[in-house]
Amino acid sequence: MAILLSNVSNALQKVIMPFIQDNFDKKTILLDQVKRNSGVTFMNDNFYAPVRTSRHGGITNLANDGNSLVSGSSSIGQASVPVKILTGTFDISKLTLDATKTDKGAVENQLTFQATTLADDFAKNTNRQYFSDGYGVVAEVATSGSVGVGTIALSVPTASLDDARSLDWYGTVNGDISPVEYIFPGQVLGIGTAGADLGTVTSVSGNTVIVTGAPVVAANDAIYIVDGSGAGAGTSEIQGMRAALSSSTGTSTYANVARSTNGWTPQLNTTSEALSISAMESVYLAAKKFAQTSDRYAIFVNKTLYKKYGDLLTALRRSVNTTDLLGGWTGLEFAAGAGRVGVFLDYDTPDGEALVINLDSWTITQVSDMNWLEDPNSGALVRRRDSITYQATMVWFTNLICLAPGANGRLLQKTA
């Protein structure tokens, strides 16, 4: 829906506040740390990365100097992930542009405000997907609470989720992420298997969402954010850390490589328990076995476990030191005798999880840098036909891949 003059009338400058307060979290710590296009090749709508799948078979000790050698080799496999198309769009009328481009017209140039907030929210949505598994489940229909047509009560996804592809859901653990954390008015939601039913969000109140379209809703239905054509449920999102570090085993694959491949199974602790330094150390040290000596590590948690970790350091009379990541992010220091690691607060970290991440084993795959879709004649603002409305679209052709899942780990169902 286009942003009309009436939408910004409350920001027109008479005797009102000299700024517009933005109350939404914009921190994207994980997104800021991962390397881009490192060790991958783009070809035919896919990103490919060669990975070593076995040790060399030609190593042996001779019983005596006349015995035969063993000729062998290391095997090489190929991991691959498809391109995902991330977009962000807003429409703005010519009247709004002209009426809000000066100090006399508005508190803040409406075009600048919309472009800035779109870029912030675009990055925030990407950061959220980096913690996800590519199926894009953002909530689950609660077992009770939906009243009337178009009113849907939501919960954090549980083991009863109807999309069996998406694993390792335990419902609310510490309450750090709301069921409606990533749902906003204007979005189109896919509901149920493959997003078969659609609804456009008109309002969000508590854990209840009001949608148009009168979708058929059942308990444990998965909720997806889909595109304007109502497509993409379970297929269009970035294949993030939940995918690479899932509990799938054996012949199950990640990036088209079987979990049974050496170094392709992550280190997991799924016991429901209070977070402990011992549990963190066990997963971290197990992951280090598959890492390179120079690899950088970071541990990501949400607010409850961040506070819990700080309390553990204090209780054990350890020094509560801080450490830095790229971009100026600061966290609590974690020491397990194998290098300096930080514990960082990222509000998109799944509830009850502590992610032990080898930053050098991940790479952002991209066809080109995140940018505005431009018209050769009019730049990033493209005039829509038969109207005095312009449209701006941000686009990124990308995905995320882990080249050594075994060098990473997850602790799940951890509480204070």
TIKOLDO-752761 format. One record per residue (C-alpha): x, z, y; residue in one letter; chain; residue number from 0. Coordinates in nm, 2 decimals, always signed. Layout:
TIKOLDO-752761
((X,Z,Y),A,A,NUM),
...
This chain:
TIKOLDO-752761
((+0.00,+0.00,+0.00),M,A,0),
((+0.14,-0.10,+0.34),A,A,1),
((+0.24,+0.17,+0.59),I,A,2),
((+0.00,+0.13,+0.88),L,A,3),
((+0.01,+0.27,+1.23),L,A,4),
((-0.25,+0.52,+1.14),S,A,5),
((-0.01,+0.66,+0.87),N,A,6),
((+0.25,+0.76,+1.12),V,A,7),
((+0.03,+0.86,+1.41),S,A,8),
((+0.12,+1.23,+1.34),N,A,9),
((+0.48,+1.14,+1.41),A,A,10),
((+0.42,+0.97,+1.75),L,A,11),
((+0.61,+1.14,+2.02),Q,A,12),
((+0.41,+1.35,+2.27),K,A,13),
((+0.46,+1.72,+2.24),V,A,14),
((+0.56,+1.76,+1.87),I,A,15),
((+0.86,+1.85,+1.66),M,A,16),
((+1.18,+1.66,+1.74),P,A,17),
((+1.24,+1.59,+1.37),F,A,18),
((+1.06,+1.53,+1.04),I,A,19),
((+1.14,+1.79,+0.78),Q,A,20),
((+1.22,+1.64,+0.43),D,A,21),
((+1.14,+1.90,+0.17),N,A,22),
((+1.23,+1.70,-0.14),F,A,23),
((+1.55,+1.77,-0.34),D,A,24),
((+1.79,+1.48,-0.29),K,A,25),
((+2.09,+1.60,-0.49),K,A,26),
((+2.22,+1.35,-0.75),T,A,27),
((+2.53,+1.53,-0.89),I,A,28),
((+2.55,+1.34,-1.22),L,A,29),
((+2.49,+1.00,-1.07),L,A,30),
((+2.78,+1.07,-0.83),D,A,31),
((+3.03,+1.14,-1.10),Q,A,32),
((+3.01,+0.86,-1.36),V,A,33),
((+3.25,+0.56,-1.35),K,A,34),
((+3.11,+0.21,-1.31),R,A,35),
((+3.17,-0.09,-1.54),N,A,36),
((+3.46,+0.08,-1.71),S,A,37),
((+3.54,-0.07,-2.05),G,A,38),
((+3.23,-0.29,-2.07),V,A,39),
((+3.15,-0.66,-2.05),T,A,40),
((+2.83,-0.81,-1.93),F,A,41),
((+2.69,-1.11,-2.12),M,A,42),
((+2.34,-1.25,-2.18),N,A,43),
((+2.14,-0.96,-2.04),D,A,44),
((+2.34,-0.71,-2.23),N,A,45),
((+2.65,-0.49,-2.17),F,A,46),
((+2.90,-0.48,-2.45),Y,A,47),
((+3.18,-0.23,-2.52),A,A,48),
((+3.43,-0.25,-2.81),P,A,49),
((+3.46,+0.09,-2.99),V,A,50),
((+3.70,+0.21,-3.26),R,A,51),
((+3.49,+0.29,-3.57),T,A,52),
((+3.76,+0.42,-3.82),S,A,53),
((+4.12,+0.54,-3.84),R,A,54),
((+4.40,+0.32,-3.97),H,A,55),
((+4.40,+0.29,-4.35),G,A,56),
((+4.77,+0.18,-4.38),G,A,57),
((+4.93,+0.52,-4.33),I,A,58),
((+5.08,+0.68,-4.65),T,A,59),
((+5.38,+0.88,-4.77),N,A,60),
((+5.59,+0.70,-5.03),L,A,61),
((+5.68,+0.89,-5.35),A,A,62),
((+6.01,+0.72,-5.35),N,A,63),
((+6.18,+0.43,-5.16),D,A,64),
((+6.09,+0.18,-5.43),G,A,65),
((+5.72,+0.23,-5.42),N,A,66),
((+5.47,-0.01,-5.26),S,A,67),
((+5.33,+0.02,-4.91),L,A,68),
((+4.96,+0.03,-4.83),V,A,69),
((+4.85,-0.23,-4.58),S,A,70),
((+4.54,-0.14,-4.38),G,A,71),
((+4.39,-0.16,-4.03),S,A,72),
((+4.16,+0.02,-3.79),S,A,73),
((+3.80,-0.12,-3.77),S,A,74),
((+3.64,-0.21,-3.44),I,A,75),
((+3.27,-0.21,-3.37),G,A,76),
((+3.07,-0.32,-3.07),Q,A,77),
((+2.83,-0.10,-2.88),A,A,78),
((+2.57,-0.26,-2.65),S,A,79),
((+2.29,-0.17,-2.42),V,A,80),
((+2.05,-0.40,-2.24),P,A,81),
((+2.01,-0.44,-1.86),V,A,82),
((+1.74,-0.22,-1.70),K,A,83),
((+1.58,-0.33,-1.37),I,A,84),
((+1.54,-0.05,-1.12),L,A,85),
((+1.34,-0.12,-0.80),T,A,86),
((+1.20,+0.06,-0.50),G,A,87),
((+0.97,-0.10,-0.25),T,A,88),
((+0.77,-0.03,+0.07),F,A,89),
((+0.55,-0.24,+0.29),D,A,90),
((+0.54,-0.20,+0.67),I,A,91),
((+0.33,-0.37,+0.93),S,A,92),
((+0.46,-0.55,+1.24),K,A,93),
((+0.25,-0.31,+1.45),L,A,94),
((+0.42,-0.01,+1.29),T,A,95),
((+0.76,-0.16,+1.35),L,A,96),
((+0.70,-0.22,+1.71),D,A,97),
((+0.51,+0.10,+1.78),A,A,98),
((+0.77,+0.33,+1.62),T,A,99),
((+1.10,+0.17,+1.71),K,A,100),
((+1.17,+0.36,+2.04),T,A,101),
((+1.17,+0.72,+2.14),D,A,102),
((+0.85,+0.67,+2.32),K,A,103),
((+0.68,+0.54,+2.01),G,A,104),
((+0.78,+0.79,+1.74),A,A,105),
((+1.00,+1.08,+1.65),V,A,106),
((+1.20,+0.86,+1.41),E,A,107),
((+1.21,+0.49,+1.38),N,A,108),
((+0.96,+0.44,+1.09),Q,A,109),
((+1.16,+0.16,+0.94),L,A,110),
((+1.47,+0.37,+0.93),T,A,111),
((+1.28,+0.67,+0.79),F,A,112),
((+1.12,+0.46,+0.51),Q,A,113),
((+1.45,+0.29,+0.42),A,A,114),
((+1.64,+0.62,+0.41),T,A,115),
((+1.38,+0.81,+0.21),T,A,116),
((+1.34,+0.52,-0.03),L,A,117),
((+1.72,+0.51,-0.09),A,A,118),
((+1.73,+0.89,-0.15),D,A,119),
((+1.43,+0.88,-0.39),D,A,120),
((+1.57,+0.58,-0.57),F,A,121),
((+1.90,+0.77,-0.64),A,A,122),
((+1.70,+1.08,-0.74),K,A,123),
((+1.49,+0.88,-0.99),N,A,124),
((+1.81,+0.72,-1.13),T,A,125),
((+1.97,+1.07,-1.17),N,A,126),
((+1.65,+1.18,-1.36),R,A,127),
((+1.68,+0.88,-1.59),Q,A,128),
((+2.05,+0.96,-1.67),Y,A,129),
((+1.93,+1.28,-1.84),F,A,130),
((+1.66,+1.09,-2.03),S,A,131),
((+1.65,+0.87,-2.35),D,A,132),
((+1.52,+0.54,-2.22),G,A,133),
((+1.17,+0.59,-2.35),Y,A,134),
((+1.07,+0.73,-2.01),G,A,135),
((+0.84,+1.02,-2.11),V,A,136),
((+0.80,+1.24,-1.80),V,A,137),
((+0.51,+1.46,-1.93),A,A,138),
((+0.26,+1.52,-2.21),E,A,139),
((-0.12,+1.56,-2.19),V,A,140),
((-0.19,+1.93,-2.23),A,A,141),
((-0.39,+2.04,-2.53),T,A,142),
((-0.65,+2.18,-2.29),S,A,143),
((-0.74,+2.16,-1.92),G,A,144),
((-0.84,+1.80,-1.85),S,A,145),
((-1.19,+1.79,-1.69),V,A,146),
((-1.39,+1.47,-1.62),G,A,147),
((-1.28,+1.11,-1.60),V,A,148),
((-0.95,+1.06,-1.43),G,A,149),
((-0.84,+1.43,-1.43),T,A,150),
((-0.54,+1.50,-1.66),I,A,151),
((-0.38,+1.83,-1.72),A,A,152),
((-0.01,+1.79,-1.81),L,A,153),
((+0.25,+2.00,-1.99),S,A,154),
((+0.62,+1.97,-2.05),V,A,155),
((+0.66,+1.74,-2.36),P,A,156),
((+0.67,+1.93,-2.69),T,A,157),
((+0.75,+1.85,-3.06),A,A,158),
((+0.38,+1.73,-3.09),S,A,159),
((+0.44,+1.44,-2.85),L,A,160),
((+0.27,+1.13,-2.98),D,A,161),
((+0.58,+0.91,-2.91),D,A,162),
((+0.79,+1.00,-3.21),A,A,163),
((+1.09,+0.79,-3.08),R,A,164),
((+1.16,+1.05,-2.81),S,A,165),
((+1.33,+1.35,-2.98),L,A,166),
((+1.43,+1.70,-2.90),D,A,167),
((+1.13,+1.82,-2.69),W,A,168),
((+1.06,+2.20,-2.70),Y,A,169),
((+0.80,+2.24,-2.42),G,A,170),
((+0.86,+2.49,-2.14),T,A,171),
((+1.17,+2.70,-2.20),V,A,172),
((+1.26,+2.86,-1.87),N,A,173),
((+1.01,+2.68,-1.65),G,A,174),
((+1.28,+2.50,-1.45),D,A,175),
((+1.11,+2.16,-1.45),I,A,176),
((+0.74,+2.13,-1.38),S,A,177),
((+0.52,+1.89,-1.59),P,A,178),
((+0.45,+1.70,-1.26),V,A,179),
((+0.81,+1.72,-1.13),E,A,180),
((+0.85,+1.34,-1.12),Y,A,181),
((+0.48,+1.23,-1.06),I,A,182),
((+0.37,+1.13,-0.71),F,A,183),
((+0.07,+0.96,-0.55),P,A,184),
((+0.08,+0.58,-0.58),G,A,185),
((+0.26,+0.57,-0.91),Q,A,186),
((+0.11,+0.38,-1.20),V,A,187),
((+0.11,+0.59,-1.52),L,A,188),
((+0.10,+0.47,-1.88),G,A,189),
((-0.09,+0.71,-2.10),I,A,190),
((-0.07,+0.74,-2.48),G,A,191),
((+0.10,+0.51,-2.74),T,A,192),
((+0.30,+0.24,-2.56),A,A,193),
((+0.12,+0.33,-2.24),G,A,194),
((-0.19,+0.16,-2.36),A,A,195),
((-0.42,+0.32,-2.09),D,A,196),
((-0.33,+0.31,-1.72),L,A,197),
((-0.41,+0.52,-1.42),G,A,198),
((-0.29,+0.51,-1.06),T,A,199),
((-0.21,+0.86,-0.92),V,A,200),
((-0.42,+0.96,-0.62),T,A,201),
((-0.32,+1.32,-0.60),S,A,202),
((-0.13,+1.60,-0.78),V,A,203),
((-0.24,+1.96,-0.77),S,A,204),
((-0.07,+2.23,-0.98),G,A,205),
((-0.01,+2.07,-1.32),N,A,206),
((-0.32,+1.85,-1.29),T,A,207),
((-0.30,+1.48,-1.19),V,A,208),
((-0.60,+1.28,-1.06),I,A,209),
((-0.59,+0.91,-1.14),V,A,210),
((-0.80,+0.60,-1.09),T,A,211),
((-0.88,+0.36,-1.37),G,A,212),
((-1.07,+0.60,-1.60),A,A,213),
((-0.80,+0.60,-1.88),P,A,214),
((-0.88,+0.74,-2.22),V,A,215),
((-0.68,+1.06,-2.26),V,A,216),
((-0.60,+1.27,-2.57),A,A,217),
((-0.40,+1.58,-2.62),A,A,218),
((-0.02,+1.52,-2.67),N,A,219),
((-0.04,+1.17,-2.52),D,A,220),
((+0.29,+1.07,-2.37),A,A,221),
((+0.29,+1.00,-1.99),I,A,222),
((+0.51,+0.72,-1.87),Y,A,223),
((+0.58,+0.57,-1.52),I,A,224),
((+0.52,+0.20,-1.55),V,A,225),
((+0.55,-0.10,-1.32),D,A,226),
((+0.29,-0.27,-1.10),G,A,227),
((+0.18,-0.49,-1.40),S,A,228),
((+0.12,-0.18,-1.61),G,A,229),
((+0.41,-0.27,-1.84),A,A,230),
((+0.74,-0.10,-1.94),G,A,231),
((+0.62,+0.22,-2.12),A,A,232),
((+0.90,+0.32,-2.35),G,A,233),
((+1.12,+0.02,-2.28),T,A,234),
((+1.22,-0.01,-1.91),S,A,235),
((+1.42,+0.30,-1.83),E,A,236),
((+1.79,+0.38,-1.85),I,A,237),
((+1.92,+0.50,-2.19),Q,A,238),
((+2.07,+0.82,-2.07),G,A,239),
((+2.21,+1.14,-2.22),M,A,240),
((+1.91,+1.23,-2.43),R,A,241),
((+1.96,+0.90,-2.61),A,A,242),
((+2.34,+0.93,-2.66),A,A,243),
((+2.33,+1.30,-2.74),L,A,244),
((+2.01,+1.31,-2.95),S,A,245),
((+1.97,+1.49,-3.29),S,A,246),
((+1.93,+1.16,-3.47),S,A,247),
((+2.18,+1.12,-3.76),T,A,248),
((+2.29,+0.89,-4.05),G,A,249),
((+2.18,+0.53,-4.02),T,A,250),
((+2.00,+0.60,-3.69),S,A,251),
((+2.18,+0.41,-3.41),T,A,252),
((+2.28,+0.46,-3.05),Y,A,253),
((+2.39,+0.15,-2.86),A,A,254),
((+2.35,-0.04,-3.19),N,A,255),
((+2.62,+0.18,-3.36),V,A,256),
((+2.52,+0.40,-3.65),A,A,257),
((+2.55,+0.78,-3.60),R,A,258),
((+2.75,+0.79,-3.93),S,A,259),
((+3.03,+0.62,-3.75),T,A,260),
((+3.33,+0.85,-3.68),N,A,261),
((+3.29,+1.00,-3.33),G,A,262),
((+2.93,+0.88,-3.28),W,A,263),
((+2.75,+1.20,-3.36),T,A,264),
((+2.73,+1.45,-3.06),P,A,265),
((+2.80,+1.82,-3.09),Q,A,266),
((+2.46,+2.00,-3.09),L,A,267),
((+2.34,+2.36,-3.08),N,A,268),
((+1.96,+2.37,-3.11),T,A,269),
((+1.91,+2.74,-3.18),T,A,270),
((+1.65,+2.91,-2.97),S,A,271),
((+1.84,+3.20,-2.81),E,A,272),
((+1.99,+3.34,-2.49),A,A,273),
((+2.27,+3.14,-2.35),L,A,274),
((+2.61,+3.28,-2.44),S,A,275),
((+2.97,+3.19,-2.35),I,A,276),
((+3.06,+3.19,-2.72),S,A,277),
((+2.80,+2.91,-2.79),A,A,278),
((+2.92,+2.71,-2.49),M,A,279),
((+3.28,+2.74,-2.61),E,A,280),
((+3.19,+2.63,-2.96),S,A,281),
((+3.03,+2.31,-2.85),V,A,282),
((+3.30,+2.24,-2.59),Y,A,283),
((+3.58,+2.29,-2.83),L,A,284),
((+3.41,+2.07,-3.10),A,A,285),
((+3.37,+1.80,-2.84),A,A,286),
((+3.73,+1.81,-2.73),K,A,287),
((+3.83,+1.70,-3.08),K,A,288),
((+3.70,+1.35,-3.01),F,A,289),
((+3.83,+1.33,-2.65),A,A,290),
((+4.15,+1.19,-2.49),Q,A,291),
((+4.39,+1.45,-2.36),T,A,292),
((+4.33,+1.35,-1.99),S,A,293),
((+3.95,+1.34,-2.01),D,A,294),
((+3.75,+1.53,-1.75),R,A,295),
((+3.47,+1.76,-1.85),Y,A,296),
((+3.18,+1.91,-1.67),A,A,297),
((+2.89,+2.13,-1.79),I,A,298),
((+2.54,+2.06,-1.64),F,A,299),
((+2.26,+2.32,-1.64),V,A,300),
((+1.95,+2.39,-1.44),N,A,301),
((+1.88,+2.69,-1.22),K,A,302),
((+1.80,+2.96,-1.48),T,A,303),
((+2.11,+2.89,-1.70),L,A,304),
((+2.33,+2.85,-1.39),Y,A,305),
((+2.23,+3.20,-1.28),K,A,306),
((+2.26,+3.33,-1.64),K,A,307),
((+2.62,+3.19,-1.67),Y,A,308),
((+2.72,+3.36,-1.35),G,A,309),
((+2.57,+3.69,-1.47),D,A,310),
((+2.76,+3.65,-1.80),L,A,311),
((+3.09,+3.62,-1.62),L,A,312),
((+3.01,+3.93,-1.41),T,A,313),
((+2.90,+4.13,-1.72),A,A,314),
((+3.22,+4.04,-1.90),L,A,315),
((+3.42,+4.12,-1.59),R,A,316),
((+3.56,+3.77,-1.58),R,A,317),
((+3.65,+3.62,-1.24),S,A,318),
((+3.37,+3.42,-1.09),V,A,319),
((+3.58,+3.13,-0.97),N,A,320),
((+3.46,+2.79,-0.85),T,A,321),
((+3.57,+2.44,-0.93),T,A,322),
((+3.51,+2.10,-0.77),D,A,323),
((+3.39,+1.76,-0.88),L,A,324),
((+3.42,+1.44,-0.70),L,A,325),
((+3.21,+1.41,-0.39),G,A,326),
((+3.25,+1.78,-0.29),G,A,327),
((+3.01,+1.93,-0.55),W,A,328),
((+3.11,+2.28,-0.64),T,A,329),
((+3.03,+2.48,-0.95),G,A,330),
((+3.13,+2.79,-1.15),L,A,331),
((+3.45,+2.77,-1.35),E,A,332),
((+3.44,+2.76,-1.73),F,A,333),
((+3.76,+2.84,-1.92),A,A,334),
((+3.79,+2.79,-2.30),A,A,335),
((+4.17,+2.76,-2.32),G,A,336),
((+4.15,+2.38,-2.31),A,A,337),
((+4.15,+2.28,-1.95),G,A,338),
((+3.96,+2.36,-1.63),R,A,339),
((+3.59,+2.28,-1.65),V,A,340),
((+3.31,+2.35,-1.41),G,A,341),
((+2.95,+2.46,-1.47),V,A,342),
((+2.73,+2.27,-1.22),F,A,343),
((+2.37,+2.31,-1.11),L,A,344),
((+2.18,+1.98,-1.14),D,A,345),
((+1.80,+2.02,-1.09),Y,A,346),
((+1.73,+1.72,-1.32),D,A,347),
((+1.90,+1.89,-1.62),T,A,348),
((+1.64,+1.93,-1.89),P,A,349),
((+1.48,+2.27,-1.91),D,A,350),
((+1.68,+2.51,-2.14),G,A,351),
((+1.97,+2.27,-2.19),E,A,352),
((+2.34,+2.30,-2.12),A,A,353),
((+2.51,+1.96,-2.14),L,A,354),
((+2.88,+1.95,-2.21),V,A,355),
((+2.98,+1.61,-2.07),I,A,356),
((+3.30,+1.42,-2.10),N,A,357),
((+3.28,+1.23,-1.78),L,A,358),
((+3.54,+0.98,-1.88),D,A,359),
((+3.34,+0.87,-2.19),S,A,360),
((+3.05,+0.75,-1.98),W,A,361),
((+3.02,+0.44,-1.76),T,A,362),
((+2.75,+0.30,-1.54),I,A,363),
((+2.69,-0.06,-1.65),T,A,364),
((+2.58,-0.29,-1.37),Q,A,365),
((+2.55,-0.66,-1.30),V,A,366),
((+2.61,-0.59,-0.93),S,A,367),
((+2.60,-0.30,-0.69),D,A,368),
((+2.27,-0.13,-0.59),M,A,369),
((+2.14,-0.33,-0.29),N,A,370),
((+1.84,-0.45,-0.09),W,A,371),
((+1.67,-0.77,-0.21),L,A,372),
((+1.73,-1.01,+0.08),E,A,373),
((+1.57,-1.33,+0.21),D,A,374),
((+1.84,-1.58,+0.34),P,A,375),
((+1.65,-1.61,+0.67),N,A,376),
((+1.52,-1.27,+0.73),S,A,377),
((+1.75,-1.02,+0.56),G,A,378),
((+1.61,-0.72,+0.38),A,A,379),
((+1.27,-0.75,+0.55),L,A,380),
((+1.06,-1.02,+0.39),V,A,381),
((+0.74,-1.12,+0.56),R,A,382),
((+0.44,-1.13,+0.32),R,A,383),
((+0.24,-1.45,+0.33),R,A,384),
((-0.10,-1.44,+0.52),D,A,385),
((-0.03,-1.10,+0.68),S,A,386),
((+0.17,-0.93,+0.96),I,A,387),
((+0.32,-0.71,+0.69),T,A,388),
((+0.69,-0.70,+0.58),Y,A,389),
((+0.83,-0.58,+0.25),Q,A,390),
((+1.16,-0.43,+0.17),A,A,391),
((+1.28,-0.39,-0.19),T,A,392),
((+1.59,-0.21,-0.33),M,A,393),
((+1.71,-0.33,-0.67),V,A,394),
((+1.97,-0.24,-0.92),W,A,395),
((+2.04,-0.42,-1.26),F,A,396),
((+2.20,-0.14,-1.46),T,A,397),
((+2.21,+0.09,-1.75),N,A,398),
((+2.43,+0.38,-1.88),L,A,399),
((+2.65,+0.39,-2.19),I,A,400),
((+2.85,+0.66,-2.37),C,A,401),
((+3.16,+0.53,-2.55),L,A,402),
((+3.23,+0.85,-2.74),A,A,403),
((+2.91,+1.06,-2.81),P,A,404),
((+3.12,+1.29,-3.03),G,A,405),
((+3.32,+1.40,-2.73),A,A,406),
((+3.01,+1.54,-2.57),N,A,407),
((+2.76,+1.81,-2.66),G,A,408),
((+2.42,+1.97,-2.59),R,A,409),
((+2.30,+2.32,-2.62),L,A,410),
((+1.92,+2.33,-2.64),L,A,411),
((+1.65,+2.60,-2.61),Q,A,412),
((+1.88,+2.83,-2.42),K,A,413),
((+1.72,+3.11,-2.22),T,A,414),
((+1.83,+3.39,-1.99),A,A,415),
